[in-house]
């Protein structure tokens, strides 16, 4: 039996935090951490570990579920536990098939994307910007330093210019 490890790191900011100083401060935030319980936790009959780090200004930011076909849906990603393949939906998951990123079988993949969305809070409307990093691997035995001991086998980035 293998364990799927999904570590997500979220950096969020608003329009006032787009200065060079803010950008440099965000760049200093790590994009990988050791797996420590808690905050990490098991789901899906202990077949999956979820480890969340970073910002969640709105609360409940990270969504995950197991589909009827056994695939695990996590944020904009999907993993087939049987084939150990990571797929990415991008910004519009309903219109297009997911993009296959690669195999998670005993090697880890790092994916990054960014985006912005409108938030209405306290009678004010503003942009919330976000950079998301997913570190993922399927392994036979959990290693808490899996993301720190080696470089990822694949790095996938879907980064947009958020200043447009």
VEXLUM-946889 format. One record per atom (N, C-alpha, C): residue in one letter; chain; x, y negated, z; atom name; residue number from 0. Coordinates in nm, 4 decimals, padded with zeros to 6 digits. Layout:
<rs>
["A","A",[X,Y,Z],"CA",NUM]
...
</rs>
This chain:
<rs>
["X","A",[00.0843,00.1194,00.0000],"N",0]
["X","A",[00.0000,00.0000,00.0000],"CA",0]
["X","A",[00.0877,-00.1242,00.0000],"C",0]
["X","A",[00.0500,-00.2217,-00.0791],"N",1]
["X","A",[00.1268,-00.3456,-00.0821],"CA",1]
["X","A",[00.0469,-00.4591,-00.0187],"C",1]
["X","A",[00.1196,-00.5610,00.0210],"N",2]
["X","A",[00.0609,-00.6789,00.0837],"CA",2]
["X","A",[00.0816,-00.7970,-00.0099],"C",2]
["X","A",[-00.0262,-00.8668,-00.0395],"N",3]
["X","A",[-00.0191,-00.9890,-00.1180],"CA",3]
["X","A",[00.0025,-01.1052,-00.0218],"C",3]
["X","A",[00.1074,-01.1839,-00.0441],"N",4]
["X","A",[00.1356,-01.2999,00.0397],"CA",4]
["X","A",[00.1129,-01.4252,-00.0448],"C",4]
["X","A",[00.0226,-01.5115,00.0014],"N",5]
["X","A",[-00.0089,-01.6367,-00.0665],"CA",5]
["X","A",[00.0214,-01.7518,00.0296],"C",5]
["X","A",[00.1210,-01.8306,-00.0053],"N",6]
["X","A",[00.1566,-01.9467,00.0766],"CA",6]
["X","A",[00.1263,-02.0714,-00.0058],"C",6]
["X","A",[00.0477,-02.1610,00.0516],"N",7]
["X","A",[00.0119,-02.2834,-00.0193],"CA",7]
["X","A",[00.0606,-02.4037,00.0604],"C",7]
["X","A",[00.1220,-02.4972,-00.0115],"N",8]
["X","A",[00.1719,-02.6210,00.0479],"CA",8]
["X","A",[00.1028,-02.7356,-00.0253],"C",8]
["X","A",[00.0323,-02.8192,00.0498],"N",9]
["X","A",[-00.0457,-02.9278,-00.0103],"CA",9]
["X","A",[00.0057,-03.0614,00.0409],"C",9]
["X","A",[00.0348,-03.1503,-00.0536],"N",10]
["X","A",[00.0714,-03.2888,-00.0207],"CA",10]
["X","A",[-00.0391,-03.3771,-00.0766],"C",10]
["X","A",[-00.1012,-03.4563,00.0097],"N",11]
["X","A",[-00.2091,-03.5459,-00.0318],"CA",11]
["X","A",[-00.1745,-03.6896,00.0056],"C",11]
["X","A",[-00.2203,-03.7844,-00.0774],"N",12]
["X","A",[-00.1972,-03.9252,-00.0507],"CA",12]
["X","A",[-00.3010,-04.0078,-00.1243],"C",12]
["X","A",[-00.3166,-04.1326,-00.0809],"N",13]
["X","A",[-00.4092,-04.2222,-00.1508],"CA",13]
["X","A",[-00.3300,-04.3247,-00.2320],"C",13]
["X","A",[-00.4014,-04.4112,-00.3011],"N",14]
["X","A",[-00.3384,-04.5048,-00.3950],"CA",14]
["X","A",[-00.2356,-04.5956,-00.3280],"C",14]
["X","A",[-00.2572,-04.6279,-00.2005],"N",15]
["X","A",[-00.1638,-04.7173,-00.1304],"CA",15]
["X","A",[-00.0299,-04.6493,-00.1001],"C",15]
["X","A",[-00.0225,-04.5181,-00.1183],"N",16]
["X","A",[00.0986,-04.4427,-00.0853],"CA",16]
["X","A",[00.1714,-04.3945,-00.2112],"C",16]
["X","A",[00.1720,-04.4807,-00.3154],"N",17]
["X","A",[00.2387,-04.4445,-00.4404],"CA",17]
["X","A",[00.3687,-04.5212,-00.4617],"C",17]
["X","A",[00.4169,-04.5879,-00.3599],"N",18]
["X","A",[00.5413,-04.6635,-00.3735],"CA",18]
["X","A",[00.6601,-04.5676,-00.3829],"C",18]
["X","A",[00.7748,-04.6198,-00.4234],"N",19]
["X","A",[00.8947,-04.5369,-00.4340],"CA",19]
["X","A",[00.9318,-04.4754,-00.2994],"C",19]
["X","A",[00.9161,-04.5518,-00.1919],"N",20]
["X","A",[00.9449,-04.5003,-00.0575],"CA",20]
["X","A",[00.8556,-04.3813,-00.0244],"C",20]
["X","A",[00.7258,-04.3927,-00.0536],"N",21]
["X","A",[00.6334,-04.2825,-00.0289],"CA",21]
["X","A",[00.6686,-04.1603,-00.1132],"C",21]
["X","A",[00.7038,-04.1841,-00.2392],"N",22]
["X","A",[00.7413,-04.0736,-00.3288],"CA",22]
["X","A",[00.8637,-04.0018,-00.2733],"C",22]
["X","A",[00.9632,-04.0772,-00.2280],"N",23]
["X","A",[01.0843,-04.0171,-00.1715],"CA",23]
["X","A",[01.0535,-03.9411,-00.0426],"C",23]
["X","A",[00.9664,-03.9958,00.0405],"N",24]
["X","A",[00.9275,-03.9268,00.1644],"CA",24]
["X","A",[00.8585,-03.7935,00.1332],"C",24]
["X","A",[00.7681,-03.7925,00.0335],"N",25]
["X","A",[00.7005,-03.6678,-00.0036],"CA",25]
["X","A",[00.7987,-03.5669,-00.0612],"C",25]
["X","A",[00.8981,-03.6148,-00.1334],"N",26]
["X","A",[00.9979,-03.5251,-00.1939],"CA",26]
["X","A",[01.0788,-03.4515,-00.0872],"C",26]
["X","A",[01.0869,-03.5068,00.0326],"N",27]
["X","A",[01.1618,-03.4437,00.1419],"CA",27]
["X","A",[01.0834,-03.3298,00.2091],"C",27]
["X","A",[00.9546,-03.3210,00.1821],"N",28]
["X","A",[00.8716,-03.2172,00.2425],"CA",28]
["X","A",[00.9023,-03.0848,00.1729],"C",28]
["X","A",[00.9320,-02.9790,00.2480],"N",29]
["X","A",[00.9648,-02.8494,00.1865],"CA",29]
["X","A",[00.8495,-02.7943,00.1017],"C",29]
["X","A",[00.8838,-02.7119,00.0028],"N",30]
["X","A",[00.7816,-02.6461,-00.0785],"CA",30]
["X","A",[00.7764,-02.4955,-00.0511],"C",30]
["X","A",[00.8453,-02.4519,00.0555],"N",31]
["X","A",[00.8393,-02.3125,00.0994],"CA",31]
["X","A",[00.8768,-02.3059,00.2465],"C",31]
["X","A",[00.8148,-02.2119,00.3167],"N",32]
["X","A",[00.8308,-02.1973,00.4611],"CA",32]
["X","A",[00.8413,-02.0495,00.4966],"C",32]
["X","A",[00.8911,-02.0186,00.6182],"N",33]
["X","A",[00.8819,-01.8800,00.6654],"CA",33]
["X","A",[00.7356,-01.8474,00.6965],"C",33]
["X","A",[00.7013,-01.7201,00.6892],"N",34]
["X","A",[00.5652,-01.6759,00.7217],"CA",34]
["X","A",[00.5605,-01.6505,00.8725],"C",34]
["X","A",[00.4828,-01.7314,00.9442],"N",35]
["X","A",[00.4714,-01.7200,01.0896],"CA",35]
["X","A",[00.3229,-01.7108,01.1257],"C",35]
["X","A",[00.2905,-01.6142,01.2125],"N",36]
["X","A",[00.1517,-01.5945,01.2580],"CA",36]
["X","A",[00.1329,-01.6570,01.3941],"C",36]
["X","A",[00.0305,-01.7354,01.4223],"N",37]
["X","A",[-00.0310,-01.8254,01.3267],"CA",37]
["X","A",[00.0668,-01.9351,01.2860],"C",37]
["X","A",[00.0446,-02.0098,01.1851],"N",38]
["X","A",[-00.0817,-02.0337,01.1152],"CA",38]
["X","A",[-00.1190,-01.9292,01.0109],"C",38]
["X","A",[-00.0260,-01.8453,00.9663],"N",39]
["X","A",[-00.0598,-01.7426,00.8673],"CA",39]
["X","A",[-00.1619,-01.6459,00.9272],"C",39]
["X","A",[-00.2439,-01.5867,00.8396],"N",40]
["X","A",[-00.3436,-01.4907,00.8861],"CA",40]
["X","A",[-00.3734,-01.3888,00.7768],"C",40]
["X","A",[-00.4221,-01.2729,00.8201],"N",41]
["X","A",[-00.4589,-01.1662,00.7276],"CA",41]
["X","A",[-00.6045,-01.1804,00.6840],"C",41]
["X","A",[-00.6333,-01.1401,00.5591],"N",42]
["X","A",[-00.7697,-01.1316,00.5075],"CA",42]
["X","A",[-00.7806,-01.0065,00.4204],"C",42]
["X","A",[-00.9028,-00.9728,00.3836],"N",43]
["X","A",[-00.9315,-00.8623,00.2920],"CA",43]
["X","A",[-00.8695,-00.7313,00.3399],"C",43]
["X","A",[-00.9094,-00.6871,00.4583],"N",44]
["X","A",[-00.8620,-00.5608,00.5178],"CA",44]
["X","A",[-00.7101,-00.5554,00.5279],"C",44]
["X","A",[-00.6518,-00.6673,00.5636],"N",45]
["X","A",[-00.5064,-00.6800,00.5811],"CA",45]
["X","A",[-00.4271,-00.6504,00.4539],"C",45]
["X","A",[-00.4918,-00.6670,00.3373],"N",46]
["X","A",[-00.4213,-00.6522,00.2096],"CA",46]
["X","A",[-00.3585,-00.7835,00.1655],"C",46]
["X","A",[-00.3934,-00.8932,00.2330],"N",47]
["X","A",[-00.3481,-01.0257,00.1909],"CA",47]
["X","A",[-00.3171,-01.1119,00.3131],"C",47]
["X","A",[-00.2081,-01.1887,00.3021],"N",48]
["X","A",[-00.1714,-01.2879,00.4024],"CA",48]
["X","A",[-00.1881,-01.4254,00.3387],"C",48]
["X","A",[-00.2543,-01.5148,00.4095],"N",49]
["X","A",[-00.2673,-01.6536,00.3640],"CA",49]
["X","A",[-00.1932,-01.7419,00.4634],"C",49]
["X","A",[-00.1066,-01.8267,00.4093],"N",50]
["X","A",[-00.0224,-01.9142,00.4907],"CA",50]
["X","A",[-00.0343,-02.0555,00.4347],"C",50]
["X","A",[-00.1044,-02.1436,00.5083],"N",51]
["X","A",[-00.1304,-02.2801,00.4615],"CA",51]
["X","A",[-00.0399,-02.3800,00.5326],"C",51]
["X","A",[00.0108,-02.4758,00.4559],"N",52]
["X","A",[00.0944,-02.5837,00.5103],"CA",52]
["X","A",[00.0551,-02.7156,00.4436],"C",52]
["X","A",[00.0783,-02.8242,00.5148],"N",53]
["X","A",[00.0591,-02.9557,00.4556],"CA",53]
["X","A",[-00.0727,-03.0196,00.4905],"C",53]
["X","A",[-00.1165,-03.1038,00.3987],"N",54]
["X","A",[-00.2316,-03.1905,00.4216],"CA",54]
["X","A",[-00.3630,-03.1236,00.3827],"C",54]
["X","A",[-00.4681,-03.1627,00.4531],"N",55]
["X","A",[-00.6047,-03.1247,00.4195],"CA",55]
["X","A",[-00.6941,-03.2359,00.4726],"C",55]
["X","A",[-00.6823,-03.3544,00.4105],"N",56]
["X","A",[-00.7484,-03.4742,00.4607],"CA",56]
["X","A",[-00.9008,-03.4623,00.4645],"C",56]
["X","A",[-00.9587,-03.3860,00.3721],"N",57]
["X","A",[-01.1039,-03.3707,00.3674],"CA",57]
["X","A",[-01.1525,-03.2505,00.4481],"C",57]
["X","A",[-01.0638,-03.1603,00.4836],"N",58]
["X","A",[-01.1022,-03.0387,00.5554],"CA",58]
["X","A",[-01.1564,-02.9320,00.4611],"C",58]
["X","A",[-01.1236,-02.8082,00.4859],"N",59]
["X","A",[-01.1739,-02.6982,00.4037],"CA",59]
["X","A",[-01.1201,-02.6964,00.2621],"C",59]
["X","A",[-01.0027,-02.7517,00.2424],"N",60]
["X","A",[-00.9458,-02.7651,00.1080],"CA",60]
["X","A",[-00.9192,-02.6310,00.0392],"C",60]
["X","A",[-00.8687,-02.5332,00.1114],"N",61]
["X","A",[-00.8293,-02.4066,00.0505],"CA",61]
["X","A",[-00.9470,-02.3082,00.0519],"C",61]
["X","A",[-00.9849,-02.2638,-00.0667],"N",62]
["X","A",[-01.0938,-02.1676,-00.0818],"CA",62]
["X","A",[-01.0347,-02.0360,-00.1326],"C",62]
["X","A",[-01.0855,-01.9252,-00.0809],"N",63]
["X","A",[-01.0409,-01.7946,-00.1269],"CA",63]
["X","A",[-01.1561,-01.6957,-00.1167],"C",63]
["X","A",[-01.1547,-01.5953,-00.2046],"N",64]
["X","A",[-01.2579,-01.4924,-00.2032],"CA",64]
["X","A",[-01.2070,-01.3701,-00.2784],"C",64]
["X","A",[-01.2729,-01.2574,-00.2523],"N",65]
["X","A",[-01.2421,-01.1365,-00.3274],"CA",65]
["X","A",[-01.3616,-01.1090,-00.4168],"C",65]
["X","A",[-01.3355,-01.0967,-00.5462],"N",66]
["X","A",[-01.4406,-01.0776,-00.6442],"CA",66]
["X","A",[-01.4851,-00.9308,-00.6466],"C",66]
["X","A",[-01.5974,-00.9053,-00.7112],"N",67]
["X","A",[-01.6515,-00.7699,-00.7191],"CA",67]
["X","A",[-01.5544,-00.6720,-00.7846],"C",67]
["X","A",[-01.4714,-00.7207,-00.8771],"N",68]
["X","A",[-01.3750,-00.6329,-00.9452],"CA",68]
["X","A",[-01.2461,-00.6131,-00.8644],"C",68]
["X","A",[-01.2427,-00.6684,-00.7408],"N",69]
["X","A",[-01.1264,-00.6508,-00.6535],"CA",69]
["X","A",[-01.0223,-00.7601,-00.6657],"C",69]
["X","A",[-01.0336,-00.8455,-00.7661],"N",70]
["X","A",[-00.9373,-00.9553,-00.7810],"CA",70]
["X","A",[-00.9564,-01.0560,-00.6692],"C",70]
["X","A",[-00.8469,-01.1197,-00.6317],"N",71]
["X","A",[-00.8524,-01.2225,-00.5281],"CA",71]
["X","A",[-00.8420,-01.3584,-00.5945],"C",71]
["X","A",[-00.9395,-01.4443,-00.5656],"N",72]
["X","A",[-00.9431,-01.5814,-00.6165],"CA",72]
["X","A",[-00.8931,-01.6708,-00.5048],"C",72]
["X","A",[-00.7943,-01.7555,-00.5356],"N",73]
["X","A",[-00.7324,-01.8417,-00.4354],"CA",73]
["X","A",[-00.7017,-01.9752,-00.5001],"C",73]
["X","A",[-00.7756,-02.0796,-00.4589],"N",74]
["X","A",[-00.7589,-02.2116,-00.5170],"CA",74]
["X","A",[-00.7779,-02.2013,-00.6681],"C",74]
["X","A",[-00.6813,-02.2414,-00.7494],"N",75]
["X","A",[-00.6913,-02.2320,-00.8954],"CA",75]
["X","A",[-00.6277,-02.1041,-00.9501],"C",75]
["X","A",[-00.6053,-02.0079,-00.8646],"N",76]
["X","A",[-00.5324,-01.8879,-00.9031],"CA",76]
["X","A",[-00.6176,-01.7635,-00.8823],"C",76]
["X","A",[-00.5767,-01.6582,-00.9496],"N",77]
["X","A",[-00.6415,-01.5285,-00.9355],"CA",77]
["X","A",[-00.5328,-01.4213,-00.9400],"C",77]
["X","A",[-00.5469,-01.3199,-00.8544],"N",78]
["X","A",[-00.4498,-01.2107,-00.8510],"CA",78]
["X","A",[-00.5244,-01.0790,-00.8603],"C",78]
["X","A",[-00.4808,-00.9964,-00.9537],"N",79]
["X","A",[-00.5305,-00.8598,-00.9630],"CA",79]
["X","A",[-00.4408,-00.7753,-00.8744],"C",79]
["X","A",[-00.4959,-00.7226,-00.7643],"N",80]
["X","A",[-00.4145,-00.6440,-00.6706],"CA",80]
["X","A",[-00.3612,-00.5166,-00.7349],"C",80]
["X","A",[-00.4400,-00.4568,-00.8217],"N",81]
["X","A",[-00.3970,-00.3330,-00.8855],"CA",81]
["X","A",[-00.2772,-00.3573,-00.9783],"C",81]
["X","A",[-00.2856,-00.4586,-01.0627],"N",82]
["X","A",[-00.1772,-00.4879,-01.1571],"CA",82]
["X","A",[-00.0735,-00.5837,-01.1031],"C",82]
["X","A",[-00.1045,-00.6480,-00.9889],"N",83]
["X","A",[-00.0142,-00.7448,-00.9253],"CA",83]
["X","A",[00.0248,-00.8583,-01.0192],"C",83]
["X","A",[-00.0745,-00.9077,-01.0950],"N",84]
["X","A",[-00.0529,-01.0142,-01.1920],"CA",84]
["X","A",[-00.1170,-01.1433,-01.1408],"C",84]
["X","A",[-00.0399,-01.2535,-01.1445],"N",85]
["X","A",[-00.0889,-01.3853,-01.1045],"CA",85]
["X","A",[-00.1386,-01.4594,-01.2275],"C",85]
["X","A",[-00.2589,-01.5157,-01.2174],"N",86]
["X","A",[-00.3176,-01.5948,-01.3256],"CA",86]
["X","A",[-00.3532,-01.7332,-01.2722],"C",86]
["X","A",[-00.3496,-01.8329,-01.3611],"N",87]
["X","A",[-00.3768,-01.9727,-01.3252],"CA",87]
["X","A",[-00.4893,-02.0251,-01.4124],"C",87]
["X","A",[-00.5874,-02.0889,-01.3504],"N",88]
["X","A",[-00.7024,-02.1416,-01.4236],"CA",88]
["X","A",[-00.6834,-02.2841,-01.4734],"C",88]
["X","A",[-00.5932,-02.3604,-01.4185],"N",89]
["X","A",[-00.5804,-02.5000,-01.4587],"CA",89]
["X","A",[-00.6939,-02.5826,-01.4026],"C",89]
["X","A",[-00.7227,-02.6917,-01.4701],"N",90]
["X","A",[-00.8209,-02.7860,-01.4166],"CA",90]
["X","A",[-00.9653,-02.7495,-01.4476],"C",90]
["X","A",[-00.9883,-02.6663,-01.5503],"N",91]
["X","A",[-01.1265,-02.6362,-01.5879],"CA",91]
["X","A",[-01.1439,-02.4864,-01.6035],"C",91]
["X","A",[-01.1678,-02.4180,-01.4938],"N",92]
["X","A",[-01.1702,-02.2728,-01.4961],"CA",92]
["X","A",[-01.2897,-02.2125,-01.5687],"C",92]
["X","A",[-01.3963,-02.2860,-01.5897],"N",93]
["X","A",[-01.5147,-02.2268,-01.6508],"CA",93]
["X","A",[-01.5050,-02.2158,-01.8029],"C",93]
["X","A",[-01.4259,-02.2996,-01.8669],"N",94]
["X","A",[-01.4240,-02.3037,-02.0128],"CA",94]
["X","A",[-01.3173,-02.2171,-02.0784],"C",94]
["X","A",[-01.2136,-02.1816,-02.0067],"N",95]
["X","A",[-01.1069,-02.1076,-02.0718],"CA",95]
["X","A",[-01.0590,-01.9910,-01.9858],"C",95]
["X","A",[-01.0007,-01.8945,-02.0530],"N",96]
["X","A",[-00.9468,-01.7791,-01.9818],"CA",96]
["X","A",[-00.8261,-01.8238,-01.8997],"C",96]
["X","A",[-00.8008,-01.7555,-01.7870],"N",97]
["X","A",[-00.6845,-01.7943,-01.7068],"CA",97]
["X","A",[-00.5543,-01.7661,-01.7810],"C",97]
["X","A",[-00.4533,-01.8442,-01.7488],"N",98]
["X","A",[-00.3195,-01.8286,-01.8063],"CA",98]
["X","A",[-00.2429,-01.7283,-01.7206],"C",98]
["X","A",[-00.1865,-01.6251,-01.7814],"N",99]
["X","A",[-00.1082,-01.5268,-01.7065],"CA",99]
["X","A",[00.0282,-01.5876,-01.6762],"C",99]
["X","A",[00.0623,-01.5926,-01.5470],"N",100]
["X","A",[00.1906,-01.6496,-01.5051],"CA",100]
["X","A",[00.2965,-01.5402,-01.4961],"C",100]
["X","A",[00.2635,-01.4243,-01.4378],"N",101]
["X","A",[00.3606,-01.3162,-01.4306],"CA",101]
["X","A",[00.3293,-01.2149,-01.3227],"C",101]
["X","A",[00.4181,-01.1178,-01.3093],"N",102]
["X","A",[00.4023,-01.0091,-01.2128],"CA",102]
["X","A",[00.4558,-01.0506,-01.0760],"C",102]
["X","A",[00.3819,-01.0123,-00.9737],"N",103]
["X","A",[00.4203,-01.0397,-00.8346],"CA",103]
["X","A",[00.4790,-00.9161,-00.7672],"C",103]
["X","A",[00.5075,-00.8136,-00.8439],"N",104]
["X","A",[00.5540,-00.6873,-00.7891],"CA",104]
["X","A",[00.6968,-00.6998,-00.7367],"C",104]
["X","A",[00.7100,-00.7213,-00.6061],"N",105]
["X","A",[00.8390,-00.7343,-00.5372],"CA",105]
["X","A",[00.9251,-00.8499,-00.5871],"C",105]
["X","A",[00.8641,-00.9483,-00.6507],"N",106]
["X","A",[00.9351,-01.0724,-00.6843],"CA",106]
["X","A",[00.8346,-01.1860,-00.6694],"C",106]
["X","A",[00.8864,-01.2995,-00.6273],"N",107]
["X","A",[00.7919,-01.4065,-00.5999],"CA",107]
["X","A",[00.7911,-01.5118,-00.7086],"C",107]
["X","A",[00.6740,-01.5738,-00.7186],"N",108]
["X","A",[00.6485,-01.6779,-00.8185],"CA",108]
["X","A",[00.6094,-01.8047,-00.7445],"C",108]
["X","A",[00.6594,-01.9178,-00.7952],"N",109]
["X","A",[00.6196,-02.0480,-00.7414],"CA",109]
["X","A",[00.5479,-02.1245,-00.8517],"C",109]
["X","A",[00.4289,-02.1728,-00.8200],"N",110]
["X","A",[00.3495,-02.2530,-00.9139],"CA",110]
["X","A",[00.3196,-02.3877,-00.8499],"C",110]
["X","A",[00.3294,-02.4929,-00.9324],"N",111]
["X","A",[00.2974,-02.6275,-00.8838],"CA",111]
["X","A",[00.2015,-02.6951,-00.9806],"C",111]
["X","A",[00.1063,-02.7660,-00.9249],"N",112]
["X","A",[00.0217,-02.8527,-01.0066],"CA",112]
["X","A",[-00.0126,-02.9761,-00.9243],"C",112]
["X","A",[-00.0522,-03.0821,-00.9948],"N",113]
["X","A",[-00.0992,-03.2012,-00.9259],"CA",113]
["X","A",[-00.2277,-03.2493,-00.9909],"C",113]
["X","A",[-00.3000,-03.3320,-00.9185],"N",114]
["X","A",[-00.4230,-03.3879,-00.9708],"CA",114]
["X","A",[-00.4716,-03.4980,-00.8777],"C",114]
["X","A",[-00.5775,-03.5622,-00.9177],"N",115]
["X","A",[-00.6408,-03.6635,-00.8329],"CA",115]
["X","A",[-00.7909,-03.6490,-00.8474],"C",115]
["X","A",[-00.8607,-03.6903,-00.7434],"N",116]
["X","A",[-01.0056,-03.6850,-00.7497],"CA",116]
["X","A",[-01.0630,-03.7960,-00.6640],"C",116]
["X","A",[-01.1841,-03.8363,-00.6983],"N",117]
["X","A",[-01.2510,-03.9424,-00.6264],"CA",117]
["X","A",[-01.3121,-03.8927,-00.4966],"C",117]
["X","A",[-01.3007,-03.9754,-00.3933],"N",118]
["X","A",[-01.3565,-03.9430,-00.2623],"CA",118]
["X","A",[-01.4419,-04.0605,-00.2178],"C",118]
["X","A",[-01.5611,-04.0299,-00.1666],"N",119]
["X","A",[-01.6472,-04.1323,-00.1099],"CA",119]
["X","A",[-01.6543,-04.1076,00.0395],"C",119]
["X","A",[-01.6029,-04.2041,00.1169],"N",120]
["X","A",[-01.5947,-04.1877,00.2618],"CA",120]
["X","A",[-01.6126,-04.3239,00.3283],"C",120]
["X","A",[-01.6930,-04.3309,00.4325],"N",121]
["X","A",[-01.7172,-04.4552,00.5075],"CA",121]
["X","A",[-01.7555,-04.5699,00.4146],"C",121]
["X","A",[-01.8480,-04.5417,00.3235],"N",122]
["X","A",[-01.8982,-04.6404,00.2265],"CA",122]
["X","A",[-01.7898,-04.6939,00.1338],"C",122]
["X","A",[-01.6818,-04.6188,00.1182],"N",123]
["X","A",[-01.5729,-04.6593,00.0275],"CA",123]
["X","A",[-01.5417,-04.5447,-00.0681],"C",123]
["X","A",[-01.5065,-04.5814,-00.1907],"N",124]
["X","A",[-01.4676,-04.4848,-00.2917],"CA",124]
["X","A",[-01.3198,-04.5058,-00.3207],"C",124]
["X","A",[-01.2405,-04.3972,-00.3176],"N",125]
["X","A",[-01.0979,-04.4091,-00.3457],"CA",125]
["X","A",[-01.0456,-04.2831,-00.4117],"C",125]
["X","A",[-00.9252,-04.2940,-00.4723],"N",126]
["X","A",[-00.8584,-04.1789,-00.5315],"CA",126]
["X","A",[-00.7768,-04.1072,-00.4248],"C",126]
["X","A",[-00.7880,-03.9743,-00.4232],"N",127]
["X","A",[-00.7025,-03.8905,-00.3406],"CA",127]
["X","A",[-00.6134,-03.8111,-00.4357],"C",127]
["X","A",[-00.4838,-03.8268,-00.4186],"N",128]
["X","A",[-00.3859,-03.7606,-00.5047],"CA",128]
["X","A",[-00.3346,-03.6366,-00.4318],"C",128]
["X","A",[-00.2941,-03.5375,-00.5121],"N",129]
["X","A",[-00.2559,-03.4118,-00.4516],"CA",129]
["X","A",[-00.1494,-03.3413,-00.5356],"C",129]
["X","A",[-00.0505,-03.2854,-00.4663],"N",130]
["X","A",[00.0447,-03.1943,-00.5289],"CA",130]
["X","A",[00.0342,-03.0628,-00.4526],"C",130]
["X","A",[00.0095,-02.9545,-00.5251],"N",131]
["X","A",[-00.0108,-02.8237,-00.4652],"CA",131]
["X","A",[00.0996,-02.7299,-00.5117],"C",131]
["X","A",[00.1582,-02.6571,-00.4174],"N",132]
["X","A",[00.2571,-02.5540,-00.4480],"CA",132]
["X","A",[00.2043,-02.4214,-00.3944],"C",132]
["X","A",[00.2034,-02.3211,-00.4810],"N",133]
["X","A",[00.1678,-02.1859,-00.4395],"CA",133]
["X","A",[00.2919,-02.0984,-00.4529],"C",133]
["X","A",[00.3262,-02.0305,-00.3442],"N",134]
["X","A",[00.4299,-01.9279,-00.3450],"CA",134]
["X","A",[00.3577,-01.7958,-00.3263],"C",134]
["X","A",[00.3853,-01.6979,-00.4134],"N",135]
["X","A",[00.3109,-01.5724,-00.4084],"CA",135]
["X","A",[00.4009,-01.4535,-00.4383],"C",135]
["X","A",[00.3712,-01.3408,-00.3714],"N",136]
["X","A",[00.4439,-01.2154,-00.3935],"CA",136]
["X","A",[00.3577,-01.0987,-00.3455],"C",136]
["X","A",[00.3757,-00.9821,-00.4073],"N",137]
["X","A",[00.3218,-00.8553,-00.3566],"CA",137]
["X","A",[00.4409,-00.7728,-00.3123],"C",137]
["X","A",[00.4366,-00.7248,-00.1882],"N",138]
["X","A",[00.5492,-00.6479,-00.1354],"CA",138]
["X","A",[00.4982,-00.5346,-00.0476],"C",138]
["X","A",[00.5792,-00.4320,-00.0296],"N",139]
["X","A",[00.5355,-00.3160,00.0478],"CA",139]
["X","A",[00.5405,-00.3423,00.1978],"C",139]
["X","A",[00.6334,-00.4268,00.2417],"N",140]
["X","A",[00.6468,-00.4587,00.3836],"CA",140]
["X","A",[00.6696,-00.6090,00.3982],"C",140]
["X","A",[00.5944,-00.6714,00.4863],"N",141]
["X","A",[00.6025,-00.8161,00.5033],"CA",141]
["X","A",[00.7401,-00.8582,00.5548],"C",141]
["X","A",[00.7969,-00.9559,00.4873],"N",142]
["X","A",[00.9244,-01.0169,00.5267],"CA",142]
["X","A",[00.8959,-01.1646,00.5486],"C",142]
["X","A",[00.9093,-01.2118,00.6712],"N",143]
["X","A",[00.8707,-01.3502,00.7023],"CA",143]
["X","A",[00.9552,-01.4549,00.6299],"C",143]
["X","A",[01.0725,-01.4185,00.5826],"N",144]
["X","A",[01.1594,-01.5148,00.5135],"CA",144]
["X","A",[01.1657,-01.4900,00.3634],"C",144]
["X","A",[01.0667,-01.4208,00.3096],"N",145]
["X","A",[01.0683,-01.3823,00.1689],"CA",145]
["X","A",[01.0870,-01.5022,00.0753],"C",145]
["X","A",[01.0272,-01.6154,00.1069],"N",146]
["X","A",[01.0366,-01.7316,00.0197],"CA",146]
["X","A",[01.1635,-01.8131,00.0440],"C",146]
["X","A",[01.2361,-01.7824,00.1513],"N",147]
["X","A",[01.3574,-01.8563,00.1847],"CA",147]
["X","A",[01.4847,-01.7815,00.1440],"C",147]
["X","A",[01.4762,-01.6492,00.1313],"N",148]
["X","A",[01.5951,-01.5672,00.1064],"CA",148]
["X","A",[01.6401,-01.5626,-00.0387],"C",148]
["X","A",[01.5528,-01.5962,-00.1321],"N",149]
["X","A",[01.5880,-01.5895,-00.2738],"CA",149]
["X","A",[01.5107,-01.6956,-00.3510],"C",149]
["X","A",[01.5587,-01.7251,-00.4688],"N",150]
["X","A",[01.4873,-01.8183,-00.5565],"CA",150]
["X","A",[01.3719,-01.7442,-00.6242],"C",150]
["X","A",[01.2686,-01.8158,-00.6655],"N",151]
["X","A",[01.1569,-01.7491,-00.7322],"CA",151]
["X","A",[01.1990,-01.6899,-00.8669],"C",151]
["X","A",[01.1354,-01.5785,-00.9040],"N",152]
["X","A",[01.1613,-01.5162,-01.0343],"CA",152]
["X","A",[01.1048,-01.6035,-01.1457],"C",152]
["X","A",[00.9934,-01.6713,-01.1173],"N",153]
["X","A",[00.9279,-01.7596,-01.2139],"CA",153]
["X","A",[00.8885,-01.8875,-01.1414],"C",153]
["X","A",[00.9133,-02.0009,-01.2059],"N",154]
["X","A",[00.8622,-02.1297,-01.1577],"CA",154]
["X","A",[00.7717,-02.1830,-01.2683],"C",154]
["X","A",[00.6458,-02.2059,-01.2334],"N",155]
["X","A",[00.5485,-02.2572,-01.3307],"CA",155]
["X","A",[00.4992,-02.3924,-01.2811],"C",155]
["X","A",[00.5001,-02.4929,-01.3688],"N",156]
["X","A",[00.4539,-02.6270,-01.3302],"CA",156]
["X","A",[00.3492,-02.6777,-01.4279],"C",156]
["X","A",[00.2428,-02.7338,-01.3739],"N",157]
["X","A",[00.1377,-02.7990,-01.4508],"CA",157]
["X","A",[00.1208,-02.9379,-01.3888],"C",157]
["X","A",[00.2183,-03.0237,-01.4149],"N",158]
["X","A",[00.2219,-03.1559,-01.3523],"CA",158]
["X","A",[00.1818,-03.2629,-01.4510],"C",158]
["X","A",[00.0954,-03.3530,-01.4063],"N",159]
["X","A",[00.0444,-03.4625,-01.4890],"CA",159]
["X","A",[00.0923,-03.5949,-01.4337],"C",159]
["X","A",[00.0934,-03.6965,-01.5185],"N",160]
["X","A",[00.1242,-03.8317,-01.4733],"CA",160]
["X","A",[-00.0015,-03.8879,-01.4084],"C",160]
["X","A",[-00.0030,-03.8944,-01.2773],"N",161]
["X","A",[-00.1221,-03.9366,-01.2036],"CA",161]
["X","A",[-00.1411,-04.0875,-01.2034],"C",161]
["X","A",[-00.0491,-04.1610,-01.2598],"N",162]
["X","A",[-00.0615,-04.3068,-01.2611],"CA",162]
["X","A",[-00.1432,-04.3580,-01.3792],"C",162]
["X","A",[-00.1861,-04.2695,-01.4674],"N",163]
["X","A",[-00.2651,-04.3127,-01.5829],"CA",163]
["X","A",[-00.4060,-04.3449,-01.5443],"C",163]
</rs>
